[in-house]
């Protein structure tokens, strides 16, 4: 399995932007039977990430490879709302 996108974590503040550094073909040529990728739902870049990952996963599927999607919510509004919800339900 080869992860084909990655978030650069050295920028401050963190941008939560997964970018592709490899391709499905690269993974296939290395002998991988699966590829995985991450999407940060709620981030400013999530629309682009979803489209890029969908295209890559279609290519992997056509090559007979397995796919794994890692999903994380990355939006301050999600965190604040969920914390408030926890307190209001008690």
N, CA, C and O atoms as CSV, one atom per row, in Angstrom:
chain,resi,resn,atom,element,x,y,z
A,1,UNK,N,N,0.849,-1.168,0.000
A,1,UNK,CA,C,0.000,0.000,0.000
A,1,UNK,C,C,0.897,1.234,0.000
A,1,UNK,O,O,1.888,1.306,0.727
A,2,UNK,N,N,0.522,2.201,-0.834
A,2,UNK,CA,C,1.281,3.445,-0.934
A,2,UNK,C,C,0.329,4.627,-0.756
A,2,UNK,O,O,-0.698,4.723,-1.428
A,3,UNK,N,N,0.696,5.532,0.170
A,3,UNK,CA,C,-0.087,6.766,0.331
A,3,UNK,C,C,0.368,7.742,-0.742
A,3,UNK,O,O,1.565,7.979,-0.906
A,4,UNK,N,N,-0.590,8.309,-1.476
A,4,UNK,CA,C,-0.232,9.130,-2.632
A,4,UNK,C,C,-0.429,10.635,-2.409
A,4,UNK,O,O,-0.113,11.432,-3.292
A,5,UNK,N,N,-0.947,11.029,-1.244
A,5,UNK,CA,C,-0.997,12.467,-0.931
A,5,UNK,C,C,-0.531,12.674,0.504
A,5,UNK,O,O,-0.464,11.729,1.290
A,6,UNK,N,N,-0.213,13.914,0.833
A,6,UNK,CA,C,0.382,14.189,2.144
A,6,UNK,C,C,0.162,15.649,2.514
A,6,UNK,O,O,0.058,16.509,1.639
A,7,UNK,N,N,0.091,15.924,3.810
A,7,UNK,CA,C,-0.023,17.287,4.326
A,7,UNK,C,C,1.336,17.729,4.841
A,7,UNK,O,O,1.933,17.070,5.693
A,8,UNK,N,N,1.817,18.837,4.324
A,8,UNK,CA,C,3.072,19.412,4.792
A,8,UNK,C,C,2.794,20.105,6.116
A,8,UNK,O,O,2.016,21.058,6.168
A,9,UNK,N,N,3.416,19.639,7.175
A,9,UNK,CA,C,3.081,20.107,8.527
A,9,UNK,C,C,4.042,21.162,9.082
A,9,UNK,O,O,3.946,21.511,10.259
A,10,UNK,N,N,4.956,21.670,8.274
A,10,UNK,CA,C,5.921,22.639,8.782
A,10,UNK,C,C,5.435,24.077,8.695
A,10,UNK,O,O,6.026,24.964,9.310
A,11,UNK,N,N,4.374,24.320,7.946
A,11,UNK,CA,C,3.830,25.671,7.812
A,11,UNK,C,C,3.060,26.045,9.080
A,11,UNK,O,O,2.339,25.221,9.643
A,12,UNK,N,N,3.218,27.289,9.520
A,12,UNK,CA,C,2.453,27.758,10.669
A,12,UNK,C,C,1.685,29.004,10.276
A,12,UNK,O,O,2.296,29.942,9.764
A,13,UNK,N,N,0.413,29.065,10.482
A,13,UNK,CA,C,-0.407,27.971,10.989
A,13,UNK,C,C,-0.613,26.893,9.915
A,13,UNK,O,O,-0.493,27.157,8.718
A,14,UNK,N,N,-0.921,25.698,10.366
A,14,UNK,CA,C,-1.101,24.578,9.458
A,14,UNK,C,C,-2.244,24.854,8.499
A,14,UNK,O,O,-3.258,25.434,8.888
A,15,UNK,N,N,-2.085,24.435,7.223
A,15,UNK,CA,C,-3.073,24.729,6.196
A,15,UNK,C,C,-4.061,23.589,5.964
A,15,UNK,O,O,-5.060,23.793,5.274
A,16,UNK,N,N,-3.828,22.425,6.499
A,16,UNK,CA,C,-4.698,21.263,6.274
A,16,UNK,C,C,-4.945,21.031,4.793
A,16,UNK,O,O,-6.085,20.864,4.360
A,17,UNK,N,N,-3.868,21.021,4.022
A,17,UNK,CA,C,-3.983,20.852,2.583
A,17,UNK,C,C,-3.214,19.618,2.140
A,17,UNK,O,O,-1.983,19.629,2.103
A,18,UNK,N,N,-3.924,18.569,1.809
A,18,UNK,CA,C,-3.304,17.358,1.281
A,18,UNK,C,C,-2.941,17.600,-0.186
A,18,UNK,O,O,-3.789,18.001,-0.983
A,19,UNK,N,N,-1.684,17.356,-0.534
A,19,UNK,CA,C,-1.248,17.506,-1.920
A,19,UNK,C,C,-0.675,16.176,-2.408
A,19,UNK,O,O,-0.108,15.407,-1.632
A,20,UNK,N,N,-0.833,15.924,-3.697
A,20,UNK,CA,C,-0.318,14.690,-4.276
A,20,UNK,C,C,1.179,14.790,-4.489
A,20,UNK,O,O,1.669,15.774,-5.043
A,21,UNK,N,N,1.905,13.773,-4.049
A,21,UNK,CA,C,3.343,13.698,-4.280
A,21,UNK,C,C,3.690,12.445,-5.066
A,21,UNK,O,O,4.842,12.265,-5.459
A,22,UNK,N,N,2.720,11.582,-5.301
A,22,UNK,CA,C,2.917,10.363,-6.063
A,22,UNK,C,C,1.688,10.107,-6.908
A,22,UNK,O,O,0.684,10.811,-6.799
A,23,UNK,N,N,1.775,9.107,-7.737
A,23,UNK,CA,C,0.642,8.781,-8.595
A,23,UNK,C,C,0.286,7.307,-8.444
A,23,UNK,O,O,1.058,6.512,-7.907
A,24,UNK,N,N,-0.880,6.972,-8.921
A,24,UNK,CA,C,-1.306,5.576,-8.916
A,24,UNK,C,C,-0.329,4.755,-9.748
A,24,UNK,O,O,0.040,3.647,-9.356
A,25,UNK,N,N,0.091,5.281,-10.884
A,25,UNK,CA,C,1.045,4.560,-11.749
A,25,UNK,C,C,2.357,4.311,-11.015
A,25,UNK,O,O,2.927,3.225,-11.119
A,26,UNK,N,N,2.845,5.315,-10.266
A,26,UNK,CA,C,4.069,5.131,-9.475
A,26,UNK,C,C,3.893,3.978,-8.488
A,26,UNK,O,O,4.760,3.114,-8.361
A,27,UNK,N,N,2.762,3.983,-7.796
A,27,UNK,CA,C,2.495,2.924,-6.816
A,27,UNK,C,C,2.430,1.563,-7.502
A,27,UNK,O,O,2.999,0.587,-7.014
A,28,UNK,N,N,1.741,1.504,-8.624
A,28,UNK,CA,C,1.621,0.249,-9.392
A,28,UNK,C,C,3.004,-0.251,-9.822
A,28,UNK,O,O,3.304,-1.440,-9.714
A,29,UNK,N,N,3.843,0.672,-10.312
A,29,UNK,CA,C,5.188,0.302,-10.768
A,29,UNK,C,C,6.073,-0.189,-9.627
A,29,UNK,O,O,7.012,-0.950,-9.856
A,30,UNK,N,N,5.779,0.242,-8.397
A,30,UNK,CA,C,6.533,-0.233,-7.229
A,30,UNK,C,C,6.017,-1.580,-6.731
A,30,UNK,O,O,6.600,-2.172,-5.823
A,31,UNK,N,N,4.931,-2.061,-7.320
A,31,UNK,CA,C,4.388,-3.356,-6.921
A,31,UNK,C,C,3.287,-3.270,-5.880
A,31,UNK,O,O,2.889,-4.290,-5.317
A,32,UNK,N,N,2.790,-2.073,-5.615
A,32,UNK,CA,C,1.725,-1.925,-4.619
A,32,UNK,C,C,0.428,-2.539,-5.130
A,32,UNK,O,O,0.142,-2.522,-6.327
A,33,UNK,N,N,-0.340,-3.076,-4.208
A,33,UNK,CA,C,-1.662,-3.622,-4.562
A,33,UNK,C,C,-2.772,-2.702,-4.088
A,33,UNK,O,O,-3.951,-2.970,-4.320
A,34,UNK,N,N,-2.392,-1.604,-3.415
A,34,UNK,CA,C,-3.387,-0.658,-2.899
A,34,UNK,C,C,-2.760,0.725,-2.810
A,34,UNK,O,O,-1.545,0.872,-2.682
A,35,UNK,N,N,-3.623,1.738,-2.882
A,35,UNK,CA,C,-3.211,3.118,-2.625
A,35,UNK,C,C,-4.150,3.702,-1.582
A,35,UNK,O,O,-5.311,3.309,-1.473
A,36,UNK,N,N,-3.622,4.648,-0.821
A,36,UNK,CA,C,-4.480,5.348,0.129
A,36,UNK,C,C,-4.207,6.835,0.036
A,36,UNK,O,O,-3.135,7.271,-0.383
A,37,UNK,N,N,-5.217,7.607,0.443
A,37,UNK,CA,C,-5.138,9.060,0.389
A,37,UNK,C,C,-6.009,9.635,1.500
A,37,UNK,O,O,-6.897,8.964,2.026
A,38,UNK,N,N,-5.738,10.882,1.841
A,38,UNK,CA,C,-6.464,11.565,2.907
A,38,UNK,C,C,-7.221,12.754,2.338
A,38,UNK,O,O,-6.734,13.453,1.449
A,39,UNK,N,N,-8.424,12.972,2.867
A,39,UNK,CA,C,-9.196,14.175,2.572
A,39,UNK,C,C,-9.528,14.839,3.906
A,39,UNK,O,O,-10.009,14.183,4.829
A,40,UNK,N,N,-9.270,16.143,4.002
A,40,UNK,CA,C,-9.617,16.922,5.185
A,40,UNK,C,C,-10.943,17.622,4.919
A,40,UNK,O,O,-10.967,18.735,4.394
A,41,UNK,N,N,-12.041,16.975,5.279
A,41,UNK,CA,C,-13.361,17.562,5.070
A,41,UNK,C,C,-13.518,18.815,5.923
A,41,UNK,O,O,-13.138,18.835,7.093
A,42,UNK,N,N,-14.078,19.853,5.325
A,42,UNK,CA,C,-14.277,21.118,6.020
A,42,UNK,C,C,-13.141,22.097,5.848
A,42,UNK,O,O,-13.288,23.274,6.179
A,43,UNK,N,N,-12.004,21.639,5.335
A,43,UNK,CA,C,-10.896,22.575,5.102
A,43,UNK,C,C,-11.187,23.413,3.858
A,43,UNK,O,O,-12.049,23.066,3.050
A,44,UNK,N,N,-10.467,24.502,3.719
A,44,UNK,CA,C,-10.658,25.374,2.559
A,44,UNK,C,C,-10.373,24.636,1.251
A,44,UNK,O,O,-10.931,24.983,0.210
A,45,UNK,N,N,-9.518,23.634,1.298
A,45,UNK,CA,C,-9.089,22.917,0.103
A,45,UNK,C,C,-9.833,21.607,-0.111
A,45,UNK,O,O,-9.480,20.852,-1.016
A,46,UNK,N,N,-10.849,21.314,0.688
A,46,UNK,CA,C,-11.485,19.991,0.632
A,46,UNK,C,C,-12.143,19.692,-0.713
A,46,UNK,O,O,-12.116,18.544,-1.157
A,47,UNK,N,N,-12.729,20.679,-1.368
A,47,UNK,CA,C,-13.350,20.418,-2.671
A,47,UNK,C,C,-12.326,19.887,-3.664
A,47,UNK,O,O,-12.579,18.903,-4.358
A,48,UNK,N,N,-11.165,20.541,-3.730
A,48,UNK,CA,C,-10.101,20.098,-4.633
A,48,UNK,C,C,-9.590,18.716,-4.241
A,48,UNK,O,O,-9.357,17.867,-5.101
A,49,UNK,N,N,-9.416,18.493,-2.937
A,49,UNK,CA,C,-8.917,17.203,-2.466
A,49,UNK,C,C,-9.865,16.066,-2.869
A,49,UNK,O,O,-9.416,15.009,-3.311
A,50,UNK,N,N,-11.164,16.286,-2.717
A,50,UNK,CA,C,-12.154,15.257,-3.055
A,50,UNK,C,C,-12.069,14.905,-4.534
A,50,UNK,O,O,-12.091,13.727,-4.890
A,51,UNK,N,N,-11.972,15.902,-5.391
A,51,UNK,CA,C,-11.899,15.663,-6.835
A,51,UNK,C,C,-10.616,14.914,-7.190
A,51,UNK,O,O,-10.652,13.947,-7.951
A,52,UNK,N,N,-9.484,15.354,-6.642
A,52,UNK,CA,C,-8.201,14.699,-6.940
A,52,UNK,C,C,-8.195,13.241,-6.482
A,52,UNK,O,O,-7.751,12.357,-7.215
A,53,UNK,N,N,-8.681,12.999,-5.286
A,53,UNK,CA,C,-8.693,11.632,-4.756
A,53,UNK,C,C,-9.653,10.756,-5.551
A,53,UNK,O,O,-9.343,9.597,-5.826
A,54,UNK,N,N,-10.810,11.289,-5.923
A,54,UNK,CA,C,-11.765,10.508,-6.705
A,54,UNK,C,C,-11.155,10.073,-8.036
A,54,UNK,O,O,-11.327,8.926,-8.449
A,55,UNK,N,N,-10.446,10.976,-8.708
A,55,UNK,CA,C,-9.802,10.631,-9.985
A,55,UNK,C,C,-8.729,9.560,-9.785
A,55,UNK,O,O,-8.650,8.602,-10.555
A,56,UNK,N,N,-7.918,9.724,-8.764
A,56,UNK,CA,C,-6.863,8.751,-8.494
A,56,UNK,C,C,-7.452,7.388,-8.133
A,56,UNK,O,O,-6.958,6.354,-8.583
A,57,UNK,N,N,-8.507,7.390,-7.320
A,57,UNK,CA,C,-9.117,6.122,-6.928
A,57,UNK,C,C,-9.788,5.428,-8.108
A,57,UNK,O,O,-9.814,4.199,-8.167
A,58,UNK,N,N,-10.324,6.192,-9.038
A,58,UNK,CA,C,-10.888,5.584,-10.248
A,58,UNK,C,C,-9.785,4.892,-11.050
A,58,UNK,O,O,-9.973,3.781,-11.546
A,59,UNK,N,N,-8.641,5.555,-11.170
A,59,UNK,CA,C,-7.506,4.955,-11.875
A,59,UNK,C,C,-7.045,3.679,-11.168
A,59,UNK,O,O,-6.771,2.668,-11.815
A,60,UNK,N,N,-6.961,3.732,-9.840
A,60,UNK,CA,C,-6.545,2.557,-9.075
A,60,UNK,C,C,-7.551,1.415,-9.240
A,60,UNK,O,O,-7.160,0.262,-9.420
A,61,UNK,N,N,-8.814,1.730,-9.181
A,61,UNK,CA,C,-9.863,0.723,-9.348
A,61,UNK,C,C,-9.737,0.057,-10.721
A,61,UNK,O,O,-9.837,-1.164,-10.834
A,62,UNK,N,N,-9.517,0.866,-11.761
A,62,UNK,CA,C,-9.372,0.329,-13.113
A,62,UNK,C,C,-8.142,-0.570,-13.246
A,62,UNK,O,O,-8.109,-1.458,-14.098
A,63,UNK,N,N,-7.138,-0.339,-12.409
A,63,UNK,CA,C,-5.930,-1.171,-12.415
A,63,UNK,C,C,-6.078,-2.393,-11.512
A,63,UNK,O,O,-5.162,-3.210,-11.415
A,64,UNK,N,N,-7.228,-2.518,-10.852
A,64,UNK,CA,C,-7.457,-3.662,-9.966
A,64,UNK,C,C,-6.848,-3.512,-8.586
A,64,UNK,O,O,-6.666,-4.498,-7.871
A,65,UNK,N,N,-6.535,-2.288,-8.212
A,65,UNK,CA,C,-5.925,-2.039,-6.900
A,65,UNK,C,C,-6.999,-1.734,-5.866
A,65,UNK,O,O,-8.074,-1.231,-6.193
A,66,UNK,N,N,-6.688,-2.047,-4.616
A,66,UNK,CA,C,-7.554,-1.671,-3.503
A,66,UNK,C,C,-7.304,-0.199,-3.169
A,66,UNK,O,O,-6.241,0.342,-3.472
A,67,UNK,N,N,-8.293,0.441,-2.542
A,67,UNK,CA,C,-8.177,1.850,-2.161
A,67,UNK,C,C,-8.595,2.030,-0.710
A,67,UNK,O,O,-9.479,1.333,-0.210
A,68,UNK,N,N,-7.953,2.966,-0.052
A,68,UNK,CA,C,-8.281,3.289,1.338
A,68,UNK,C,C,-8.353,4.801,1.450
A,68,UNK,O,O,-7.420,5.502,1.058
A,69,UNK,N,N,-9.455,5.301,1.983
A,69,UNK,CA,C,-9.640,6.735,2.167
A,69,UNK,C,C,-9.584,7.064,3.652
A,69,UNK,O,O,-10.341,6.513,4.452
A,70,UNK,N,N,-8.679,7.968,4.010
A,70,UNK,CA,C,-8.577,8.476,5.369
A,70,UNK,C,C,-9.318,9.808,5.395
A,70,UNK,O,O,-9.034,10.687,4.581
A,71,UNK,N,N,-10.257,9.967,6.312
A,71,UNK,CA,C,-11.095,11.170,6.373
A,71,UNK,C,C,-10.967,11.820,7.748
A,71,UNK,O,O,-11.062,11.153,8.778
A,72,UNK,N,N,-10.754,13.115,7.743
A,72,UNK,CA,C,-10.672,13.885,8.986
A,72,UNK,C,C,-11.423,15.192,8.796
A,72,UNK,O,O,-11.368,15.787,7.720
A,73,UNK,N,N,-12.120,15.643,9.823
A,73,UNK,CA,C,-12.749,16.961,9.758
A,73,UNK,C,C,-11.736,17.988,10.242
A,73,UNK,O,O,-11.147,17.851,11.314
A,74,UNK,N,N,-11.551,19.006,9.436
A,74,UNK,CA,C,-10.585,20.060,9.747
A,74,UNK,C,C,-11.241,21.412,9.531
A,74,UNK,O,O,-11.058,22.064,8.503
A,75,UNK,N,N,-12.008,21.809,10.529
A,75,UNK,CA,C,-12.683,23.095,10.474
A,75,UNK,C,C,-12.985,23.489,11.911
A,75,UNK,O,O,-13.632,22.737,12.640
A,76,UNK,N,N,-12.525,24.647,12.315
A,76,UNK,CA,C,-12.730,25.084,13.701
A,76,UNK,C,C,-14.201,25.106,14.096
A,76,UNK,O,O,-14.524,24.872,15.261
A,77,UNK,N,N,-15.089,25.378,13.164
A,77,UNK,CA,C,-16.516,25.410,13.467
A,77,UNK,C,C,-17.027,24.037,13.891
A,77,UNK,O,O,-17.915,23.949,14.739
A,78,UNK,N,N,-16.486,22.974,13.321
A,78,UNK,CA,C,-16.903,21.626,13.704
A,78,UNK,C,C,-16.548,21.356,15.159
A,78,UNK,O,O,-17.349,20.802,15.912
A,79,UNK,N,N,-15.351,21.748,15.543
A,79,UNK,CA,C,-14.875,21.481,16.902
A,79,UNK,C,C,-15.689,22.278,17.912
A,79,UNK,O,O,-16.115,21.729,18.928
A,80,UNK,N,N,-15.910,23.553,17.653
A,80,UNK,CA,C,-16.659,24.387,18.584
A,80,UNK,C,C,-18.084,23.874,18.745
A,80,UNK,O,O,-18.583,23.774,19.866
A,81,UNK,N,N,-18.740,23.550,17.643
A,81,UNK,CA,C,-20.117,23.060,17.715
A,81,UNK,C,C,-20.206,21.745,18.471
A,81,UNK,O,O,-21.126,21.549,19.264
A,82,UNK,N,N,-19.254,20.835,18.233
A,82,UNK,CA,C,-19.329,19.539,18.904
A,82,UNK,C,C,-19.064,19.684,20.394
A,82,UNK,O,O,-19.658,18.959,21.192
A,83,UNK,N,N,-18.185,20.604,20.790
A,83,UNK,CA,C,-17.931,20.832,22.214
A,83,UNK,C,C,-19.179,21.427,22.860
A,83,UNK,O,O,-19.581,20.995,23.940
A,84,UNK,N,N,-19.784,22.400,22.218
A,84,UNK,CA,C,-21.002,22.998,22.765
A,84,UNK,C,C,-22.119,21.968,22.859
A,84,UNK,O,O,-22.883,21.962,23.825
A,85,UNK,N,N,-22.215,21.111,21.874
A,85,UNK,CA,C,-23.239,20.079,21.882
A,85,UNK,C,C,-23.041,19.119,23.054
A,85,UNK,O,O,-24.006,18.719,23.704
A,86,UNK,N,N,-21.781,18.751,23.321
A,86,UNK,CA,C,-21.512,17.844,24.427
A,86,UNK,C,C,-21.968,18.467,25.762
A,86,UNK,O,O,-22.588,17.796,26.587
A,87,UNK,N,N,-21.658,19.737,25.957
A,87,UNK,CA,C,-22.023,20.397,27.206
A,87,UNK,C,C,-23.522,20.607,27.331
A,87,UNK,O,O,-24.069,20.504,28.428
A,88,UNK,N,N,-24.190,20.897,26.234
A,88,UNK,CA,C,-25.630,21.156,26.315
A,88,UNK,C,C,-26.426,19.876,26.504
A,88,UNK,O,O,-27.578,19.936,26.933
A,89,UNK,N,N,-25.847,18.719,26.197
A,89,UNK,CA,C,-26.563,17.454,26.338
A,89,UNK,C,C,-26.434,16.872,27.740
A,89,UNK,O,O,-27.098,15.881,28.044
A,90,UNK,N,N,-25.634,17.431,28.575
A,90,UNK,CA,C,-25.399,16.861,29.923
A,90,UNK,C,C,-26.449,17.276,30.892
A,90,UNK,O,O,-26.400,16.887,32.059
